Amino acid sequence: MNILSLFVVVPVVMIIALFLSKEMKQIRTVMVAGASILVLLATILTVQFLQLRAAGADAEMLFVSSTVWYAPLHIAYTVGVDGISVAMLCLSAIIVFTGVFSSWNMNMAKEYFLWYCLLSVGVFGFFISIDLFTMFLFYEVALIPMYLLIGLWGTGRKEYSAMKLTLMLMGGSAFLMIGIIGIYYASGHTTMNLLDIAQLHIPLEYQRWFFPATFLGFGVLGALFPFHTWSPDGHASAPTAVSMLHAGVLMKLGGYGCFRVAIYLMPEAANELGWIFLILTGISVVYGAFSAVVQTDLKYINAYSSVSHCGLVLFAILMMNQTAMTGAIMQMLSHGLMTALFFALIGLIYGRTHTRDIRKMGGLMKIMPFASVCYVIAGLASLGLPGLSGFVAEMTIFVGSFQHADLFHRVLTITACCSIVITAVYILRTVGKILYGPVQDEHHIGLPDAQWYEKVSVVCLIIAIAFIGMYPFGVSDIISNSLDPIIAKLTY
């Protein structure tokens, strides 16, 4: 069996094992074992990928295999990875692993983890697919469990948030389906393989219709302004691990799809119409940061921060040069890790204080020192402290974006750079409110600090954030080599 298919098979086996499990200990064993195997698979895949590249394998995608599903429409289960896909698989494996420990004491654990595993199937399947139909299929599989995970295990206005998220993302899926069907027929309806379609020429008059539909379809999931409003509500109501997977990985499907499908397959329309979406993404970056400043709920602060950071991903992709696009992929990795860390810590704090209102918290540094120090580290990564992942990702984006000499691109780049200052405002404000000063509620005195399983989740994420920050060239080299075919099409 192809190693890539194991990323789908393992979560499916976990689902079967969960059905057979009856006790909480068995459920936890299944999840920890399965998540650990996924991390091991991601590590093995990365090593093998680097070895093949070092040995001279220069194919655009490696580990390619294909099985025909429906021959009349040329639909096939076709998988393959380049450096970008490998990076996304590693990110997904880490978030799934740490999310298991953040859900250690979840109510109705068996049912919860069943849907959690199904969500994982969709995420992993999406990143390994190079067939348009298969990619769309896994995309939908990743979206469907979100409704139940939020609606049943969420908090606050969970039914409203789950319905809003589902309706808006399904609306984006409708645009995406139109774009995919249009690409298939406009390219000669002989294949749905991304690599094959990229060798064909889709007429510009068709690209002008299908590029906006595809970019918008994926952009909704990437929190593109003004279609971002599902994200803050969904984040705020979701249980901790679902927020981690949602913000850490699921939103990356949007950026990855825009990059892999819209830009790669329709480069002429991207060059011609990209400025429209560049303006919208620029608004997302600044609007998300300003919105986070005025929030008082910890989850809403992080949710609007995600709108800003994910907007920066789409912003960099639309700059369409190698430096900025490298920064976009690194930002996906960085944001995925640090927002998962934020949500893990917010869940930890909420589980003890039973509030997410920063006005009702204070002095937590003395009460929960481990969790508080980790929260400061997450905040420093978010505002771009050198030595952590946020710095190298954002600097690469801004340097690449500033390479455009025209006034339009440079004004947008400078505007986006201002988001760093705004980010510092809401991060430092939040840290000061909840961690320092007098204790606001006497019931918070004597609250326990993080348990061992919560520490496992948090420490793993911090190590990954520090690794990217300290060793960025190892990550960027894997990414940059995979950008060459796309850049070549954009500059053709």
C-alpha positions as CSV (number, residue, x, y, z in Angstrom):
1,M,0.0,0.0,0.0
2,N,1.2,3.5,-0.8
3,I,2.4,5.3,2.3
4,L,0.1,8.2,1.5
5,S,-3.0,6.1,1.7
6,L,-2.0,5.1,5.2
7,F,-2.9,8.7,6.3
8,V,-6.5,7.9,5.4
9,V,-6.5,4.2,6.4
10,V,-5.2,4.9,10.0
11,P,-8.1,7.2,11.0
12,V,-10.6,4.8,9.4
13,V,-9.1,1.9,11.5
14,M,-9.3,4.2,14.5
15,I,-13.0,4.7,13.8
16,I,-13.5,0.9,13.7
17,A,-11.5,0.4,16.9
18,L,-13.6,3.1,18.6
19,F,-16.8,1.3,17.7
20,L,-15.4,-1.8,19.4
21,S,-14.2,0.1,22.5
22,K,-16.4,0.2,25.6
23,E,-14.3,1.7,28.4
24,M,-12.7,5.1,28.6
25,K,-9.3,3.6,28.9
26,Q,-9.8,1.7,25.7
27,I,-11.0,4.8,23.9
28,R,-8.0,6.8,25.0
29,T,-5.6,4.0,24.1
30,V,-7.0,3.9,20.6
31,M,-6.8,7.6,20.1
32,V,-3.2,8.0,21.5
33,A,-2.0,5.0,19.5
34,G,-3.6,6.1,16.3
35,A,-2.5,9.7,16.6
36,S,1.1,8.6,17.4
37,I,1.1,6.4,14.3
38,L,0.1,9.4,12.2
39,V,2.9,11.4,13.6
40,L,5.3,8.6,12.9
41,L,4.0,8.3,9.4
42,A,4.5,12.0,8.8
43,T,8.1,11.7,10.1
44,I,8.8,8.7,7.9
45,L,7.3,10.4,4.9
46,T,9.4,13.6,5.4
47,V,12.6,11.6,5.7
48,Q,11.8,9.5,2.6
49,F,10.8,12.6,0.6
50,L,14.0,14.4,1.5
51,Q,16.1,11.3,0.6
52,L,14.4,11.0,-2.8
53,R,15.0,14.7,-3.6
54,A,18.6,14.4,-2.5
55,A,19.0,11.3,-4.8
56,G,17.9,13.4,-7.8
57,A,14.1,12.7,-8.0
58,D,12.9,15.9,-9.7
59,A,9.3,14.9,-10.4
60,E,6.7,17.5,-9.4
61,M,4.9,15.0,-7.2
62,L,6.4,12.0,-5.5
63,F,4.8,8.7,-4.1
64,V,2.2,9.0,-6.9
65,S,-0.4,6.2,-7.3
66,S,-3.7,6.1,-9.0
67,T,-6.8,3.9,-9.0
68,V,-9.7,4.6,-11.3
69,W,-13.0,5.2,-9.5
70,Y,-15.3,6.2,-12.4
71,A,-13.8,5.9,-15.9
72,P,-16.5,7.8,-17.9
73,L,-15.7,11.1,-16.0
74,H,-12.0,10.2,-15.6
75,I,-12.4,10.2,-11.8
76,A,-9.6,8.4,-10.0
77,Y,-8.2,8.1,-6.5
78,T,-4.9,9.7,-7.3
79,V,-2.5,10.7,-4.6
80,G,0.9,12.3,-4.5
81,V,2.9,14.9,-2.5
82,D,5.4,17.6,-3.0
83,G,7.2,19.6,-0.2
84,I,4.1,21.7,0.5
85,S,1.9,18.7,0.9
86,V,4.4,17.0,3.2
87,A,4.6,20.1,5.4
88,M,0.8,20.2,5.7
89,L,0.6,16.5,6.5
90,C,3.2,17.1,9.3
91,L,1.1,20.0,10.7
92,S,-2.1,17.9,10.6
93,A,-0.5,15.0,12.4
94,I,0.8,17.3,15.2
95,I,-2.5,19.0,15.6
96,V,-4.5,15.7,15.7
97,F,-2.0,14.3,18.2
98,T,-2.1,17.2,20.6
99,G,-5.9,17.6,20.2
100,V,-6.3,14.1,21.6
101,F,-4.6,15.1,24.8
102,S,-6.6,18.3,25.0
103,S,-9.8,16.2,24.8
104,W,-8.8,13.8,27.6
105,N,-11.9,14.2,29.7
106,M,-14.4,14.9,27.0
107,N,-18.1,13.9,27.7
108,M,-19.5,11.2,25.4
109,A,-15.9,10.6,24.4
110,K,-16.6,7.6,22.1
111,E,-19.0,9.5,19.9
112,Y,-16.9,12.7,20.0
113,F,-13.7,10.9,18.9
114,L,-15.6,9.1,16.1
115,W,-16.5,12.4,14.5
116,Y,-13.0,13.7,15.3
117,C,-11.4,10.8,13.4
118,L,-13.8,11.4,10.4
119,L,-12.7,15.0,10.3
120,S,-9.1,13.8,10.3
121,V,-9.8,11.5,7.3
122,G,-11.0,14.5,5.3
123,V,-8.1,16.7,6.2
124,F,-5.4,14.1,5.4
125,G,-7.2,12.9,2.3
126,F,-7.4,16.5,1.0
127,F,-3.7,17.1,1.3
128,I,-2.6,13.9,-0.5
129,S,-5.1,14.2,-3.4
130,I,-4.1,15.4,-6.8
131,D,-7.4,14.5,-8.5
132,L,-9.9,17.4,-8.4
133,F,-12.9,15.2,-7.6
134,T,-11.1,13.3,-4.9
135,M,-9.9,16.5,-3.4
136,F,-13.4,17.9,-3.3
137,L,-14.7,14.7,-1.8
138,F,-12.3,14.8,1.1
139,Y,-12.9,18.6,1.4
140,E,-16.6,17.8,2.1
141,V,-15.8,15.0,4.4
142,A,-13.7,17.4,6.5
143,L,-16.6,19.9,6.7
144,I,-19.5,17.7,7.6
145,P,-18.3,16.6,11.1
146,M,-17.8,20.2,12.2
147,Y,-21.6,20.7,12.5
148,L,-22.1,17.9,15.0
149,L,-18.8,18.5,16.9
150,I,-19.8,22.1,17.5
151,G,-23.6,21.6,17.8
152,L,-23.3,18.7,20.4
153,W,-20.1,19.3,22.3
154,G,-19.7,23.1,21.9
155,T,-20.6,25.9,24.4
156,G,-22.5,29.1,24.2
157,R,-24.6,29.7,21.1
158,K,-23.4,26.3,19.7
159,E,-26.5,25.5,17.5
160,Y,-26.4,28.9,15.9
161,S,-22.7,28.8,15.4
162,A,-22.8,25.3,13.9
163,M,-25.6,26.1,11.5
164,K,-23.9,29.4,10.4
165,L,-20.6,27.6,9.8
166,T,-22.2,24.8,7.9
167,L,-24.3,27.0,5.7
168,M,-21.5,29.5,4.8
169,L,-19.0,26.7,4.1
170,M,-21.5,24.8,2.0
171,G,-22.2,28.0,0.1
172,G,-18.5,28.2,-0.6
173,S,-18.5,24.6,-1.7
174,A,-21.2,25.4,-4.3
175,F,-18.9,28.0,-5.9
176,L,-16.0,25.5,-5.6
177,M,-18.1,22.7,-7.4
178,I,-18.9,25.1,-10.2
179,G,-15.2,26.0,-10.6
180,I,-14.1,22.4,-10.6
181,I,-16.7,21.3,-13.1
182,G,-15.8,24.3,-15.2
183,I,-12.1,23.5,-15.1
184,Y,-12.7,19.9,-16.1
185,Y,-14.8,20.8,-19.2
186,A,-12.8,23.8,-20.2
187,S,-9.6,21.8,-20.2
188,G,-11.1,19.2,-22.6
189,H,-12.9,16.9,-20.1
190,T,-10.2,14.2,-20.5
191,T,-8.8,14.2,-17.0
192,M,-9.3,15.4,-13.4
193,N,-5.7,15.0,-12.5
194,L,-4.2,18.3,-11.4
195,L,-0.8,17.6,-13.0
196,D,-2.4,16.7,-16.4
197,I,-4.7,19.7,-16.4
198,A,-1.8,22.0,-15.6
199,Q,-0.2,20.8,-18.9
200,L,-3.3,21.8,-20.8
201,H,-4.3,25.4,-21.6
202,I,-7.7,26.5,-20.3
203,P,-8.8,29.4,-22.5
204,L,-8.6,32.8,-20.8
205,E,-12.3,33.5,-21.3
206,Y,-13.1,30.5,-19.2
207,Q,-10.4,31.2,-16.6
208,R,-12.1,34.6,-16.0
209,W,-15.2,32.8,-14.8
210,F,-13.7,29.8,-13.0
211,F,-10.8,31.5,-11.2
212,P,-13.1,33.8,-9.1
213,A,-15.4,30.9,-8.4
214,T,-12.6,28.6,-7.2
215,F,-10.7,31.2,-5.3
216,L,-13.9,32.4,-3.6
217,G,-15.0,28.8,-2.8
218,F,-11.7,28.0,-1.0
219,G,-11.4,31.6,0.3
220,V,-14.5,31.3,2.4
221,L,-12.8,28.5,4.3
222,G,-9.7,30.7,4.6
223,A,-11.7,33.5,6.2
224,L,-11.7,35.8,3.2
225,F,-13.3,39.1,3.9
226,P,-16.3,39.6,3.9
227,F,-17.1,35.9,4.1
228,H,-15.2,35.4,7.4
229,T,-18.1,35.8,9.8
230,W,-18.6,32.1,10.4
231,S,-15.1,31.7,11.8
232,P,-15.3,33.7,15.0
233,D,-18.6,32.2,16.0
234,G,-17.5,28.7,15.1
235,H,-14.2,29.1,17.1
236,A,-16.0,30.5,20.1
237,S,-18.5,27.7,20.4
238,A,-16.4,24.7,19.4
239,P,-14.8,22.4,22.0
240,T,-11.1,22.9,22.6
241,A,-9.6,20.2,20.3
242,V,-12.1,21.0,17.5
243,S,-11.0,24.7,17.7
244,M,-7.4,23.5,17.5
245,L,-8.1,21.3,14.4
246,H,-10.5,23.9,12.9
247,A,-8.1,26.9,13.1
248,G,-4.9,24.9,13.0
249,V,-5.7,22.7,10.0
250,L,-9.1,23.1,8.5
251,M,-8.7,26.7,7.6
252,K,-5.5,25.8,5.9
253,L,-7.5,23.8,3.4
254,G,-8.7,27.1,2.1
255,G,-5.2,28.6,1.5
256,Y,-3.9,25.3,0.1
257,G,-6.8,25.0,-2.3
258,C,-6.4,28.6,-3.5
259,F,-2.8,27.9,-4.1
260,R,-3.0,24.4,-5.6
261,V,-6.1,24.8,-7.7
262,A,-7.0,28.4,-8.5
263,I,-3.5,29.9,-8.9
264,Y,-1.8,26.8,-10.4
265,L,-4.5,25.8,-13.0
266,M,-5.6,29.3,-14.0
267,P,-2.4,31.5,-13.9
268,E,-3.5,34.0,-16.5
269,A,-6.7,34.9,-14.7
270,A,-4.8,35.0,-11.5
271,N,-2.5,37.6,-12.9
272,E,-5.4,39.5,-14.4
273,L,-8.0,39.4,-11.5
274,G,-5.8,38.8,-8.5
275,W,-5.8,42.4,-7.5
276,I,-9.5,42.2,-6.6
277,F,-8.8,39.5,-4.0
278,L,-5.6,41.1,-2.9
279,I,-7.6,44.1,-1.7
280,L,-10.0,41.8,0.1
281,T,-7.2,39.9,1.8
282,G,-5.5,43.1,2.8
283,I,-8.8,44.2,4.5
284,S,-8.9,40.8,6.2
285,V,-5.4,41.3,7.7
286,V,-6.1,44.7,9.2
287,Y,-9.8,44.2,10.0
288,G,-9.2,40.9,11.8
289,A,-6.5,42.5,14.0
290,F,-8.6,45.6,14.8
291,S,-11.5,43.3,15.7
292,A,-9.4,41.3,18.1
293,V,-8.5,44.5,20.0
294,V,-12.0,45.2,21.1
295,Q,-13.0,41.6,22.1
296,T,-13.3,40.5,25.7
297,D,-13.8,36.8,25.1
298,L,-10.5,34.8,24.9
299,K,-11.8,32.6,22.1
300,Y,-13.1,35.6,20.1
301,I,-9.7,37.3,20.4
302,N,-8.0,34.3,19.0
303,A,-10.6,33.8,16.4
304,Y,-10.3,37.3,15.0
305,S,-6.5,36.9,15.2
306,S,-7.0,33.8,13.0
307,V,-8.9,35.9,10.5
308,S,-6.0,38.3,10.3
309,H,-3.3,35.6,10.1
310,C,-5.2,33.5,7.5
311,G,-5.8,36.6,5.5
312,L,-2.1,37.1,5.4
313,V,-1.7,33.6,3.9
314,L,-4.1,34.5,1.0
315,F,-2.4,37.9,0.7
316,A,1.0,36.4,0.2
317,I,-0.2,33.8,-2.2
318,L,-1.7,36.5,-4.4
319,M,1.7,38.3,-4.5
320,M,2.7,35.5,-6.9
321,N,6.4,35.4,-6.4
322,Q,8.5,32.7,-4.8
323,T,9.5,34.6,-1.6
324,A,6.0,35.6,-0.7
325,M,4.5,32.2,-1.5
326,T,7.2,30.5,0.6
327,G,6.2,32.9,3.4
328,A,2.5,31.9,2.8
329,I,3.2,28.2,3.4
330,M,5.4,29.0,6.4
331,Q,2.6,31.2,7.8
332,M,0.2,28.2,7.4
333,L,2.5,26.1,9.5
334,S,3.2,28.8,12.0
335,H,-0.4,29.9,12.5
336,G,-1.6,26.4,12.6
337,L,0.7,25.6,15.5
338,M,0.4,28.8,17.5
339,T,-3.4,29.1,17.2
340,A,-3.7,25.4,18.3
341,L,-1.5,26.3,21.3
342,F,-3.7,29.3,22.1
343,F,-6.9,27.2,22.0
344,A,-5.4,24.5,24.1
345,L,-4.5,27.0,26.7
346,I,-7.8,28.8,26.5
347,G,-9.6,25.5,27.0
348,L,-7.3,24.8,30.0
349,I,-8.1,28.1,31.6
350,Y,-11.8,28.0,30.9
351,G,-12.0,24.5,32.3
352,R,-10.9,25.8,35.7
353,T,-12.2,29.4,35.8
354,H,-15.5,28.7,33.9
355,T,-15.1,32.0,32.1
356,R,-13.4,33.3,29.0
357,D,-14.1,37.0,29.8
358,I,-10.8,38.7,30.3
359,R,-12.4,41.3,32.6
360,K,-13.2,38.6,35.1
361,M,-9.7,37.2,35.3
362,G,-6.4,38.4,36.7
363,G,-3.3,37.2,38.6
364,L,-3.3,33.8,36.9
365,M,0.5,33.9,36.7
366,K,0.6,33.3,40.4
367,I,-2.2,30.7,40.3
368,M,-1.3,28.7,37.2
369,P,2.3,29.5,36.4
370,F,2.9,26.8,33.8
371,A,-0.2,27.6,31.7
372,S,0.5,31.3,32.1
373,V,4.1,31.1,30.8
374,C,2.9,29.0,27.9
375,Y,0.3,31.6,27.1
376,V,3.0,34.3,27.0
377,I,5.0,32.2,24.6
378,A,2.0,31.7,22.3
379,G,1.4,35.5,22.4
380,L,5.0,36.3,21.6
381,A,4.9,33.8,18.6
382,S,1.7,35.5,17.4
383,L,3.1,39.0,17.5
384,G,6.3,37.9,15.7
385,L,9.1,37.6,18.2
386,P,12.4,36.6,16.6
387,G,13.3,33.0,17.4
388,L,9.7,31.8,17.1
389,S,7.8,30.7,13.9
390,G,5.7,33.8,13.6
391,F,8.7,36.0,12.9
392,V,10.2,34.0,10.0
393,A,6.8,33.5,8.4
394,E,5.7,37.1,8.5
395,M,9.1,38.5,7.5
396,T,9.3,36.2,4.5
397,I,5.8,37.4,3.4
398,F,6.6,41.1,3.8
399,V,10.0,40.9,2.1
400,G,8.4,38.9,-0.8
401,S,5.4,41.3,-1.1
402,F,7.7,44.4,-1.1
403,Q,9.5,43.0,-4.1
404,H,6.7,44.4,-6.3
405,A,7.9,47.9,-7.2
406,D,4.5,49.4,-8.1
407,L,2.6,51.7,-5.8
408,F,-0.5,49.5,-5.4
409,H,1.4,46.4,-4.1
410,R,3.7,48.5,-1.8
411,V,0.8,50.4,-0.2
412,L,-1.0,47.1,0.5
413,T,2.2,45.6,1.9
414,I,2.8,48.6,4.2
415,T,-0.8,48.4,5.3
416,A,-0.5,44.7,6.1
417,C,2.7,45.4,8.0
418,C,0.7,47.6,10.3
419,S,-1.2,44.5,11.5
420,I,2.0,43.6,13.5
421,V,1.6,46.6,15.7
422,I,-2.1,46.0,16.2
423,T,-1.4,42.3,17.0
424,A,1.0,43.5,19.7
425,V,-1.7,45.7,21.2
426,Y,-4.3,42.9,21.7
427,I,-1.8,40.3,22.7
428,L,-0.1,42.5,25.4
429,R,-3.5,43.8,26.5
430,T,-4.8,40.2,27.0
431,V,-1.7,39.0,28.8
432,G,-1.7,42.0,31.1
433,K,-5.4,41.5,31.9
434,I,-5.5,37.8,32.7
435,L,-2.0,37.0,33.9
436,Y,-1.0,40.0,36.0
437,G,-2.5,42.3,38.5
438,P,-4.8,41.4,41.4
439,V,-7.0,38.2,41.3
440,Q,-10.5,39.3,40.2
441,D,-12.4,36.3,41.6
442,E,-11.5,34.8,44.9
443,H,-12.8,31.4,43.7
444,H,-9.8,31.3,41.3
445,I,-7.4,31.2,44.2
446,G,-6.0,27.6,44.6
447,L,-7.1,26.5,41.1
448,P,-4.9,23.6,39.8
449,D,-2.3,24.1,37.1
450,A,-2.1,22.0,34.0
451,Q,-2.3,18.2,34.3
452,W,0.2,15.9,32.6
453,Y,-1.9,15.3,29.5
454,E,-2.5,19.0,29.0
455,K,1.3,19.6,29.4
456,V,2.0,17.0,26.7
457,S,-0.3,18.9,24.3
458,V,1.1,22.3,25.0
459,V,4.8,21.3,25.1
460,C,4.6,19.5,21.8
461,L,3.2,22.6,20.1
462,I,5.8,24.9,21.7
463,I,8.6,22.6,20.5
464,A,7.2,22.7,16.9
465,I,6.9,26.5,17.0
466,A,10.5,26.9,18.3
467,F,11.8,24.5,15.7
468,I,10.4,26.5,12.8
469,G,11.7,29.7,14.4
470,M,15.2,28.4,15.1
471,Y,15.5,26.3,11.9
472,P,13.5,28.1,9.2
473,F,15.8,27.2,6.3
474,G,15.2,23.5,6.6
475,V,11.5,24.2,6.3
476,S,11.7,26.8,3.6
477,D,14.0,24.7,1.4
478,I,11.4,21.9,1.3
479,I,8.7,24.4,0.4
480,S,10.6,26.5,-2.1
481,N,11.6,23.7,-4.4
482,S,8.0,22.7,-4.8
483,L,7.0,26.2,-5.9
484,D,9.1,26.2,-9.1
485,P,6.4,24.7,-11.4
486,I,3.8,27.1,-10.1
487,I,6.0,30.2,-10.4
488,A,7.0,29.1,-13.9
489,K,3.4,29.1,-15.0
490,L,2.7,32.5,-13.4
491,T,5.6,34.1,-15.3
492,Y,5.1,32.2,-18.6
